[in-house]
């Protein structure tokens, strides 16, 4: 059971990283807003809190209105999630604006150090987005759990997830915030942890399910 939480939710600080991978350079770490010590402590508190919510062998019986979704986490869905998460962070927004606007200003002013502008533009427009995409792609490919089907249920009580031989139930009040993307609904249980539900697997009840989740969390 101990490993279930680690594979059932997106751990944003570890996604796409292998245990023996070397640390990224300081510039990339800053731009991508890697997990701080404070976030790590918060993550531990969240994990303990979710254990209190109750890990079981089978998800709980539905309470009130409910919807079941059987889904696969694909590279496409994960990539959209990673971009949606990273590029909505204040630090990333500011860094991207600076990384695009500053080189343009240098070109307009005919600055002699245009090569610096070119490097900065490459970093923020090509390198960092490519790194985000690659992390998502490799995260799905290298983790065998993403080859399994995730069995979700949302009801009046909260979110339920069954994966393999384990399951977890999370009450709505434990959902930190929500993010609605075209390809998925993201339910955060903390600043660095989230459950990802692909929308394409919701079928013809997609709008109904999304409206239900918004009703519970807005």
PECORFEN-V957574 format. One record per pair of residues at least 6 apart in sequence whose C-alpha atoms are under 8 Angstrom apart, sorted by the first residue. I is the first residue (numbers start at 0). J is the second residue. If there is no record, write none. Layout:
# PECORFEN-V957574
i: {I,I}
j: {J,J}
This chain:
# PECORFEN-V957574
i: {0,0,3,3,4,6,7,7,7,8,8,8,8,9,9,9,9,10,10,10,11,11,11,12,12,12,14,14,14,15,15,15,15,15,15,15,15,16,16,27,30,30,30,31,31,32,32,34,38,38,41,41,42,42,42,42,45,45,49,52,52,52,52,53,53,53,54,54,54,54,55,55,55,55,56,56,56,57,57,57,57,57,58,58,58,58,58,58,59,59,61,61,61,61,62,62,62,63,63,63,64,64,65,65,65,65,66,66,66,66,67,67,67,67,68,68,68,68,68,69,69,69,69,69,69,70,70,70,70,70,70,70,71,71,71,71,71,71,71,72,72,72,72,72,73,73,74,74,74,74,75,76,76,76,77,77,77,78,78,78,78,79,79,80,80,80,80,81,81,81,82,82,82,83,85,86,94,95,95,98,98,98,98,98,99,99,99,99,101,102,102,102,102,102,102,103,105,105,106,106,139,147,147,148,149,149,149,150,150,150,151,151,151,151,151,152,152,152,153,153,155,156,156,157,157,157,157,157,158,158,158,158,159,159,159,159,160,160,160,161,171,171,173,174,174,174,174,175,175,175,175,175,176,176,176,176,176,177,177,177,177,177,178,178,178,179,181,182,182,182,183,183,183,183,183,184,184,184,184,184,185,185,185,185,186,186,186,187,187,188,198,199,201}
j: {54,165,165,166,46,144,160,162,194,192,193,194,195,192,193,194,195,191,192,193,191,192,193,33,34,191,134,135,138,133,134,135,136,137,138,139,141,134,138,127,90,91,94,85,91,90,91,191,190,191,189,190,189,190,191,192,188,189,169,167,168,169,170,167,168,169,165,166,167,168,165,166,167,168,164,165,166,161,164,165,166,167,159,160,161,166,167,168,159,168,152,154,155,156,154,155,156,154,155,156,154,155,152,153,154,155,152,153,154,208,150,151,152,153,150,151,152,200,201,148,149,150,151,200,201,148,149,150,151,196,197,200,145,146,147,148,149,197,200,139,145,146,149,197,139,145,135,136,139,140,136,182,183,197,135,136,139,131,132,135,136,180,182,180,182,183,185,131,132,135,128,131,132,180,91,92,123,123,124,119,120,122,123,124,119,120,123,124,116,113,115,116,117,119,120,116,113,116,113,116,145,162,163,162,160,161,162,160,161,162,158,159,160,161,196,158,159,160,159,212,215,170,171,168,169,170,171,172,168,169,170,171,166,167,168,169,166,167,168,167,215,216,188,186,187,188,189,186,187,188,189,190,186,187,188,189,216,184,185,186,187,216,184,185,186,185,198,197,198,199,195,196,197,198,199,195,196,197,198,209,193,194,195,196,193,194,195,193,194,194,205,205,208}
